[in-house]
Amino acid sequence: MDKLYITHYYFPGTEPWKNIMLLPEEEAFRKAEELANAHPDTTSFGRFADFENYYPARKKADMFVREKFIELGGKPKLPHPYSFTLLECEYLKEWFNSKNSDKIIIDLDDIPDDQVSFTLGDSCALMIRGTEPVVLTKEMLLERIGACNGSVDTFLKESLSDCAYVEVQLWDRMERSEI
């Protein structure tokens, strides 16, 4: 099996390791307005322009994924995860106007099993469409890839249907092992 890693894209000129959902609600709304106003023509900040709808949807999706992950044996340290994607994702690269340097990449082997979960597609978008995300642990993900003869490409083609990527929820900030 190929080496697996996760990627977090962020908008050029902004700081990584930020999650607006980890702020107190009032502060999150202020920050969303600030970011939407500062980046009016960008896709990645568009959700902040409609934060009154995005916030409850994101909160609900995070809570759903967190509860499922706990049921599967996860021990999330945060109430809301940092969002990554499995491997790279051209769709998100464009979404964030990301150059090669505007991302964090972490080797999946370096992440504790009880601090990372996966959904087949964007958990918030799925829930907005009325679909419960399929939540996987690292072990479950590796088993599914193994069942595809160890081919990550085959796994992605068979698992994602109309979704652009496997969303990765990192439930603790990683201070090390960026590759």
PyMOL commands that set and color helices and strands:
alter all, ss='L'
color gray80, all
select helices_A, chain A and resi 20-22+25-38+46-49+51-71+90-95+108-110+113-115+123-128+138-146+152-160
alter helices_A, ss='H'
color red, helices_A
select strands_A, chain A and resi 5-9+82-86+103-107+116-120+135-137+166-170
alter strands_A, ss='S'
color yellow, strands_A
deselect
rebuild
show_as cartoon
